[in-house]
């Protein structure tokens, strides 16, 4: 493949088919380690979900942990607003 005079690149049909790219498919395009990466938004979302799930080190539900953290922060803010006297 070669970029044309305007810097545009045409992705060959066989590669588009293999990647699941059809006309109108929303794409995410970014540079990673000097490489141009093109993936469908659906593929990007799935990859992020897998990466987050693999990196998760908590226990139980992420949502429950987030709620607990927010409640603790709200309690600390309320305590601070009351001058440290609850």
N, CA, C and O atoms as a Tinker XYZ file with bonds, in Angstrom:
   344  protein
     1  N      0.844000   -1.179000    0.000000    73     2
     2  CA     0.000000    0.000000    0.000000    64     1     3
     3  C      0.886000    1.239000    0.000000    63     2     4     5
     4  O      2.001000    1.239000    0.523000    81     3
     5  N      0.359000    2.272000   -0.593000    73     3     6
     6  CA     1.065000    3.547000   -0.655000    64     5     7
     7  C      0.067000    4.660000   -0.430000    63     6     8     9
     8  O     -1.061000    4.602000   -0.919000    81     7
     9  N      0.478000    5.672000    0.308000    73     7    10
    10  CA    -0.375000    6.847000    0.494000    64     9    11
    11  C     -0.381000    7.635000   -0.810000    63    10    12    13
    12  O      0.651000    7.762000   -1.469000    81    11
    13  N     -1.558000    8.168000   -1.186000    73    11    14
    14  CA    -1.624000    8.962000   -2.411000    64    13    15
    15  C     -1.123000   10.381000   -2.150000    63    14    16    17
    16  O     -0.639000   10.676000   -1.057000    81    15
    17  N     -1.233000   11.239000   -3.126000    73    15    18
    18  CA    -0.735000   12.603000   -3.014000    64    17    19
    19  C     -1.360000   13.410000   -1.891000    63    18    20    21
    20  O     -0.746000   14.353000   -1.392000    81    19
    21  N     -2.587000   13.052000   -1.482000    73    19    22
    22  CA    -3.247000   13.746000   -0.378000    64    21    23
    23  C     -3.040000   13.028000    0.959000    63    22    24    25
    24  O     -3.619000   13.416000    1.974000    81    23
    25  N     -2.208000   11.976000    0.949000    73    23    26
    26  CA    -1.934000   11.240000    2.184000    64    25    27
    27  C     -2.973000   10.175000    2.497000    63    26    28    29
    28  O     -2.952000    9.594000    3.583000    81    27
    29  N     -3.866000    9.914000    1.578000    73    27    30
    30  CA    -4.921000    8.924000    1.804000    64    29    31
    31  C     -4.430000    7.527000    1.459000    63    30    32    33
    32  O     -3.616000    7.331000    0.556000    81    31
    33  N     -4.950000    6.567000    2.206000    73    31    34
    34  CA    -4.603000    5.169000    1.991000    64    33    35
    35  C     -5.892000    4.386000    1.784000    63    34    36    37
    36  O     -6.856000    4.567000    2.528000    81    35
    37  N     -5.912000    3.533000    0.796000    73    35    38
    38  CA    -7.063000    2.663000    0.567000    64    37    39
    39  C     -6.754000    1.307000    1.164000    63    38    40    41
    40  O     -5.721000    0.706000    0.868000    81    39
    41  N     -7.660000    0.826000    2.013000    73    39    42
    42  CA    -7.481000   -0.486000    2.625000    64    41    43
    43  C     -8.037000   -1.529000    1.657000    63    42    44    45
    44  O     -9.205000   -1.454000    1.276000    81    43
    45  N     -7.223000   -2.492000    1.260000    73    43    46
    46  CA    -7.696000   -3.512000    0.322000    64    45    47
    47  C     -8.926000   -4.256000    0.868000    63    46    48    49
    48  O     -9.069000   -4.447000    2.076000    81    47
    49  N     -9.802000   -4.666000   -0.049000    73    47    50
    50  CA   -11.054000   -5.324000    0.325000    64    49    51
    51  C    -10.818000   -6.559000    1.176000    63    50    52    53
    52  O    -11.564000   -6.794000    2.126000    81    51
    53  N     -9.813000   -7.346000    0.866000    73    51    54
    54  CA    -9.563000   -8.577000    1.638000    64    53    55
    55  C     -9.229000   -8.261000    3.092000    63    54    56    57
    56  O     -9.636000   -8.990000    3.997000    81    55
    57  N     -8.493000   -7.181000    3.315000    73    55    58
    58  CA    -8.142000   -6.777000    4.682000    64    57    59
    59  C     -9.369000   -6.212000    5.387000    63    58    60    61
    60  O     -9.588000   -6.484000    6.567000    81    59
    61  N    -10.179000   -5.417000    4.662000    73    59    62
    62  CA   -11.414000   -4.889000    5.258000    64    61    63
    63  C    -12.342000   -6.020000    5.676000    63    62    64    65
    64  O    -12.919000   -5.990000    6.763000    81    63
    65  N    -12.481000   -7.005000    4.819000    73    63    66
    66  CA   -13.349000   -8.155000    5.148000    64    65    67
    67  C    -12.819000   -8.888000    6.368000    63    66    68    69
    68  O    -13.586000   -9.216000    7.274000    81    67
    69  N    -11.521000   -9.149000    6.403000    73    67    70
    70  CA   -10.916000   -9.877000    7.521000    64    69    71
    71  C    -11.075000   -9.116000    8.838000    63    70    72    73
    72  O    -11.182000   -9.725000    9.902000    81    71
    73  N    -11.090000   -7.781000    8.761000    73    71    74
    74  CA   -11.216000   -6.945000    9.955000    64    73    75
    75  C    -12.665000   -6.630000   10.300000    63    74    76    77
    76  O    -12.929000   -5.986000   11.315000    81    75
    77  N    -13.606000   -7.072000    9.475000    73    75    78
    78  CA   -15.019000   -6.799000    9.743000    64    77    79
    79  C    -15.423000   -5.368000    9.451000    63    78    80    81
    80  O    -16.376000   -4.854000   10.036000    81    79
    81  N    -14.699000   -4.725000    8.548000    73    79    82
    82  CA   -14.996000   -3.330000    8.196000    64    81    83
    83  C    -15.866000   -3.306000    6.948000    63    82    84    85
    84  O    -15.453000   -3.750000    5.876000    81    83
    85  N    -17.073000   -2.780000    7.104000    73    83    86
    86  CA   -18.002000   -2.634000    5.990000    64    85    87
    87  C    -18.269000   -1.151000    5.779000    63    86    88    89
    88  O    -17.991000   -0.351000    6.673000    81    87
    89  N    -18.804000   -0.756000    4.616000    73    87    90
    90  CA   -19.115000    0.663000    4.411000    64    89    91
    91  C    -19.995000    1.196000    5.537000    63    90    92    93
    92  O    -20.997000    0.579000    5.896000    81    91
    93  N    -19.616000    2.339000    6.087000    73    91    94
    94  CA   -20.373000    2.968000    7.161000    64    93    95
    95  C    -19.991000    2.505000    8.555000    63    94    96    97
    96  O    -20.537000    3.006000    9.538000    81    95
    97  N    -19.064000    1.560000    8.664000    73    95    98
    98  CA   -18.634000    1.069000    9.975000    64    97    99
    99  C    -17.845000    2.163000   10.693000    63    98   100   101
   100  O    -16.859000    2.661000   10.149000    81    99
   101  N    -18.262000    2.554000   11.919000    73    99   102
   102  CA   -17.484000    3.546000   12.674000    64   101   103
   103  C    -16.128000    2.951000   13.071000    63   102   104   105
   104  O    -16.054000    1.828000   13.571000    81   103
   105  N    -15.073000    3.710000   12.845000    73   103   106
   106  CA   -13.726000    3.229000   13.129000    64   105   107
   107  C    -13.020000    4.093000   14.162000    63   106   108   109
   108  O    -13.286000    5.289000   14.287000    81   107
   109  N    -12.118000    3.462000   14.893000    73   107   110
   110  CA   -11.199000    4.172000   15.787000    64   109   111
   111  C     -9.818000    4.046000   15.130000    63   110   112   113
   112  O     -9.390000    2.947000   14.778000    81   111
   113  N     -9.137000    5.166000   14.972000    73   111   114
   114  CA    -7.817000    5.177000   14.343000    64   113   115
   115  C     -6.872000    5.903000   15.288000    63   114   116   117
   116  O     -7.154000    7.022000   15.717000    81   115
   117  N     -5.751000    5.266000   15.612000    73   115   118
   118  CA    -4.793000    5.885000   16.529000    64   117   119
   119  C     -3.395000    5.352000   16.237000    63   118   120   121
   120  O     -3.225000    4.367000   15.518000    81   119
   121  N     -2.409000    6.019000   16.805000    73   119   122
   122  CA    -1.021000    5.602000   16.640000    64   121   123
   123  C     -0.564000    4.952000   17.940000    63   122   124   125
   124  O     -0.720000    5.523000   19.020000    81   123
   125  N     -0.001000    3.759000   17.827000    73   123   126
   126  CA     0.482000    3.012000   18.982000    64   125   127
   127  C      1.872000    2.481000   18.649000    63   126   128   129
   128  O      2.034000    1.704000   17.709000    81   127
   129  N      2.866000    2.899000   19.415000    73   127   130
   130  CA     4.252000    2.476000   19.173000    64   129   131
   131  C      4.692000    2.735000   17.737000    63   130   132   133
   132  O      5.393000    1.920000   17.137000    81   131
   133  N      4.273000    3.882000   17.189000    73   131   134
   134  CA     4.666000    4.255000   15.845000    64   133   135
   135  C      3.887000    3.568000   14.743000    63   134   136   137
   136  O      4.171000    3.778000   13.563000    81   135
   137  N      2.895000    2.738000   15.109000    73   135   138
   138  CA     2.072000    2.045000   14.122000    64   137   139
   139  C      0.699000    2.688000   14.070000    63   138   140   141
   140  O      0.181000    3.135000   15.093000    81   139
   141  N      0.109000    2.739000   12.893000    73   139   142
   142  CA    -1.267000    3.214000   12.759000    64   141   143
   143  C     -2.169000    2.007000   12.992000    63   142   144   145
   144  O     -2.045000    0.987000   12.314000    81   143
   145  N     -3.072000    2.130000   13.950000    73   143   146
   146  CA    -3.989000    1.042000   14.291000    64   145   147
   147  C     -5.402000    1.476000   13.907000    63   146   148   149
   148  O     -5.847000    2.567000   14.262000    81   147
   149  N     -6.088000    0.618000   13.189000    73   147   150
   150  CA    -7.473000    0.873000   12.792000    64   149   151
   151  C     -8.303000   -0.299000   13.295000    63   150   152   153
   152  O     -7.998000   -1.454000   12.998000    81   151
   153  N     -9.352000   -0.003000   14.058000    73   151   154
   154  CA   -10.265000   -1.050000   14.498000    64   153   155
   155  C    -11.669000   -0.476000   14.573000    63   154   156   157
   156  O    -11.855000    0.733000   14.707000    81   155
   157  N    -12.644000   -1.353000   14.486000    73   155   158
   158  CA   -14.008000   -0.862000   14.609000    64   157   159
   159  C    -14.224000   -0.408000   16.052000    63   158   160   161
   160  O    -13.548000   -0.875000   16.968000    81   159
   161  N    -15.164000    0.497000   16.238000    73   159   162
   162  CA   -15.454000    0.940000   17.608000    64   161   163
   163  C    -15.916000   -0.227000   18.468000    63   162   164   165
   164  O    -15.622000   -0.288000   19.662000    81   163
   165  N    -16.640000   -1.150000   17.851000    73   163   166
   166  CA   -17.091000   -2.336000   18.586000    64   165   167
   167  C    -15.894000   -3.164000   19.049000    63   166   168   169
   168  O    -15.863000   -3.620000   20.192000    81   167
   169  N    -14.914000   -3.360000   18.176000    73   167   170
   170  CA   -13.708000   -4.102000   18.543000    64   169   171
   171  C    -12.939000   -3.374000   19.642000    63   170   172   173
   172  O    -12.438000   -4.003000   20.574000    81   171
   173  N    -12.848000   -2.057000   19.535000    73   171   174
   174  CA   -12.163000   -1.261000   20.545000    64   173   175
   175  C    -12.848000   -1.428000   21.898000    63   174   176   177
   176  O    -12.181000   -1.655000   22.907000    81   175
   177  N    -14.178000   -1.318000   21.925000    73   175   178
   178  CA   -14.919000   -1.475000   23.170000    64   177   179
   179  C    -14.706000   -2.840000   23.795000    63   178   180   181
   180  O    -14.504000   -2.945000   25.004000    81   179
   181  N    -14.749000   -3.884000   22.984000    73   179   182
   182  CA   -14.532000   -5.244000   23.500000    64   181   183
   183  C    -13.117000   -5.405000   24.054000    63   182   184   185
   184  O    -12.922000   -6.024000   25.100000    81   183
   185  N    -12.129000   -4.845000   23.349000    73   183   186
   186  CA   -10.741000   -4.948000   23.815000    64   185   187
   187  C    -10.564000   -4.230000   25.138000    63   186   188   189
   188  O     -9.890000   -4.735000   26.036000    81   187
   189  N    -11.166000   -3.051000   25.265000    73   187   190
   190  CA   -11.063000   -2.306000   26.525000    64   189   191
   191  C    -11.721000   -3.089000   27.649000    63   190   192   193
   192  O    -11.170000   -3.180000   28.746000    81   191
   193  N    -12.906000   -3.661000   27.385000    73   191   194
   194  CA   -13.580000   -4.464000   28.414000    64   193   195
   195  C    -12.707000   -5.640000   28.852000    63   194   196   197
   196  O    -12.599000   -5.918000   30.047000    81   195
   197  N    -12.083000   -6.331000   27.895000    73   195   198
   198  CA   -11.203000   -7.460000   28.230000    64   197   199
   199  C    -10.003000   -6.992000   29.039000    63   198   200   201
   200  O     -9.621000   -7.636000   30.016000    81   199
   201  N     -9.402000   -5.861000   28.633000    73   199   202
   202  CA    -8.226000   -5.351000   29.341000    64   201   203
   203  C     -8.570000   -4.951000   30.775000    63   202   204   205
   204  O     -7.813000   -5.237000   31.702000    81   203
   205  N     -9.705000   -4.295000   30.951000    73   203   206
   206  CA   -10.122000   -3.882000   32.292000    64   205   207
   207  C    -10.419000   -5.108000   33.141000    63   206   208   209
   208  O    -10.002000   -5.175000   34.298000    81   207
   209  N    -11.134000   -6.077000   32.583000    73   207   210
   210  CA   -11.455000   -7.290000   33.335000    64   209   211
   211  C    -10.181000   -8.036000   33.740000    63   210   212   213
   212  O    -10.093000   -8.558000   34.852000    81   211
   213  N     -9.199000   -8.085000   32.842000    73   211   214
   214  CA    -7.947000   -8.781000   33.137000    64   213   215
   215  C     -7.136000   -8.052000   34.200000    63   214   216   217
   216  O     -6.431000   -8.684000   34.987000    81   215
   217  N     -7.230000   -6.728000   34.227000    73   215   218
   218  CA    -6.447000   -5.931000   35.175000    64   217   219
   219  C     -7.142000   -5.762000   36.515000    63   218   220   221
   220  O     -6.514000   -5.324000   37.479000    81   219
   221  N     -8.433000   -6.101000   36.602000    73   219   222
   222  CA    -9.208000   -5.890000   37.825000    64   221   223
   223  C     -8.636000   -6.719000   38.960000    63   222   224   225
   224  O     -8.510000   -7.939000   38.848000    81   223
   225  N     -8.290000   -6.052000   40.057000    73   223   226
   226  CA    -7.699000   -6.714000   41.219000    64   225   227
   227  C     -8.589000   -6.618000   42.454000    63   226   228   229
   228  O     -8.233000   -7.111000   43.524000    81   227
   229  N     -9.744000   -5.983000   42.300000    73   227   230
   230  CA   -10.652000   -5.840000   43.432000    64   229   231
   231  C    -11.415000   -7.132000   43.674000    63   230   232   233
   232  O    -11.196000   -8.141000   43.005000    81   231
   233  N    -12.299000   -7.076000   44.626000    73   231   234
   234  CA   -13.140000   -8.237000   44.889000    64   233   235
   235  C    -14.586000   -7.805000   44.755000    63   234   236   237
   236  O    -14.935000   -6.677000   45.103000    81   235
   237  N    -15.411000   -8.673000   44.265000    73   235   238
   238  CA   -16.815000   -8.343000   44.122000    64   237   239
   239  C    -17.063000   -7.461000   42.912000    63   238   240   241
   240  O    -16.348000   -7.531000   41.912000    81   239
   241  N    -18.083000   -6.635000   43.020000    73   239   242
   242  CA   -18.543000   -5.818000   41.915000    64   241   243
   243  C    -17.788000   -4.494000   41.837000    63   242   244   245
   244  O    -17.558000   -3.839000   42.853000    81   243
   245  N    -17.411000   -4.113000   40.636000    73   243   246
   246  CA   -16.774000   -2.812000   40.415000    64   245   247
   247  C    -17.743000   -1.701000   40.824000    63   246   248   249
   248  O    -17.342000   -0.710000   41.435000    81   247
   249  N    -19.008000   -1.877000   40.484000    73   247   250
   250  CA   -20.015000   -0.864000   40.808000    64   249   251
   251  C    -20.156000   -0.717000   42.318000    63   250   252   253
   252  O    -20.190000    0.402000   42.829000    81   251
   253  N    -20.240000   -1.842000   43.046000    73   251   254
   254  CA   -20.357000   -1.773000   44.506000    64   253   255
   255  C    -19.140000   -1.093000   45.125000    63   254   256   257
   256  O    -19.265000   -0.310000   46.067000    81   255
   257  N    -17.969000   -1.400000   44.588000    73   255   258
   258  CA   -16.749000   -0.773000   45.117000    64   257   259
   259  C    -16.754000    0.736000   44.848000    63   258   260   261
   260  O    -16.353000    1.523000   45.706000    81   259
   261  N    -17.203000    1.133000   43.668000    73   259   262
   262  CA   -17.289000    2.551000   43.331000    64   261   263
   263  C    -18.281000    3.262000   44.252000    63   262   264   265
   264  O    -18.000000    4.358000   44.736000    81   263
   265  N    -19.424000    2.650000   44.493000    73   263   266
   266  CA   -20.423000    3.240000   45.393000    64   265   267
   267  C    -19.856000    3.372000   46.797000    63   266   268   269
   268  O    -20.029000    4.411000   47.435000    81   267
   269  N    -19.179000    2.337000   47.291000    73   267   270
   270  CA   -18.570000    2.399000   48.625000    64   269   271
   271  C    -17.533000    3.517000   48.708000    63   270   272   273
   272  O    -17.489000    4.260000   49.688000    81   271
   273  N    -16.699000    3.632000   47.670000    73   271   274
   274  CA   -15.696000    4.707000   47.640000    64   273   275
   275  C    -16.363000    6.074000   47.659000    63   274   276   277
   276  O    -15.928000    6.974000   48.378000    81   275
   277  N    -17.418000    6.226000   46.870000    73   275   278
   278  CA   -18.121000    7.526000   46.806000    64   277   279
   279  C    -18.786000    7.853000   48.131000    63   278   280   281
   280  O    -18.777000    9.009000   48.554000    81   279
   281  N    -19.364000    6.856000   48.795000    73   279   282
   282  CA   -19.981000    7.081000   50.107000    64   281   283
   283  C    -18.934000    7.504000   51.128000    63   282   284   285
   284  O    -19.177000    8.406000   51.930000    81   283
   285  N    -17.775000    6.861000   51.105000    73   283   286
   286  CA   -16.703000    7.218000   52.034000    64   285   287
   287  C    -16.222000    8.639000   51.767000    63   286   288   289
   288  O    -15.967000    9.393000   52.706000    81   287
   289  N    -16.097000    9.010000   50.497000    73   287   290
   290  CA   -15.665000   10.369000   50.150000    64   289   291
   291  C    -16.708000   11.384000   50.588000    63   290   292   293
   292  O    -16.357000   12.446000   51.102000    81   291
   293  N    -17.992000   11.074000   50.390000    73   291   294
   294  CA   -19.065000   11.990000   50.802000    64   293   295
   295  C    -19.076000   12.149000   52.317000    63   294   296   297
   296  O    -19.288000   13.251000   52.822000    81   295
   297  N    -18.851000   11.065000   53.040000    73   295   298
   298  CA   -18.814000   11.147000   54.508000    64   297   299
   299  C    -17.637000   12.001000   54.964000    63   298   300   301
   300  O    -17.766000   12.788000   55.901000    81   299
   301  N    -16.483000   11.846000   54.301000    73   299   302
   302  CA   -15.306000   12.656000   54.658000    64   301   303
   303  C    -15.564000   14.123000   54.348000    63   302   304   305
   304  O    -15.173000   14.995000   55.123000    81   303
   305  N    -16.220000   14.407000   53.220000    73   303   306
   306  CA   -16.548000   15.792000   52.869000    64   305   307
   307  C    -17.524000   16.390000   53.889000    63   306   308   309
   308  O    -17.375000   17.545000   54.287000    81   307
   309  N    -18.513000   15.610000   54.306000    73   307   310
   310  CA   -19.487000   16.092000   55.290000    64   309   311
   311  C    -18.807000   16.342000   56.623000    63   310   312   313
   312  O    -19.112000   17.322000   57.301000    81   311
   313  N    -17.889000   15.466000   57.004000    73   311   314
   314  CA   -17.151000   15.625000   58.258000    64   313   315
   315  C    -16.293000   16.877000   58.210000    63   314   316   317
   316  O    -16.222000   17.624000   59.185000    81   315
   317  N    -15.640000   17.109000   57.073000    73   315   318
   318  CA   -14.814000   18.294000   56.914000    64   317   319
   319  C    -15.651000   19.568000   56.946000    63   318   320   321
   320  O    -15.247000   20.570000   57.536000    81   319
   321  N    -16.814000   19.523000   56.312000    73   319   322
   322  CA   -17.706000   20.686000   56.280000    64   321   323
   323  C    -18.227000   21.012000   57.682000    63   322   324   325
   324  O    -18.512000   22.169000   57.988000    81   323
   325  N    -18.351000   19.984000   58.531000    73   323   326
   326  CA   -18.832000   20.180000   59.900000    64   325   327
   327  C    -17.670000   20.552000   60.828000    63   326   328   329
   328  O    -17.836000   20.593000   62.047000    81   327
   329  N    -16.526000   20.814000   60.264000    73   327   330
   330  CA   -15.361000   21.198000   61.071000    64   329   331
   331  C    -14.730000   20.025000   61.789000    63   330   332   333
   332  O    -14.074000   20.189000   62.818000    81   331
   333  N    -14.931000   18.855000   61.245000    73   331   334
   334  CA   -14.332000   17.665000   61.857000    64   333   335
   335  C    -15.121000   17.134000   63.028000    63   334   336   337
   336  O    -14.672000   16.196000   63.687000    81   335
   337  N    -16.306000   17.710000   63.320000    73   335   338
   338  CA   -17.126000   17.260000   64.444000    64   337   339
   339  C    -18.391000   16.635000   63.904000    63   338   340   341
   340  O    -19.225000   17.323000   63.316000    81   339
   341  N    -18.538000   15.384000   64.090000    73   339   342
   342  CA   -19.758000   14.686000   63.634000    64   341   343
   343  C    -20.533000   14.185000   64.786000    63   342   344
   344  O    -21.586000   13.574000   64.604000    81   343
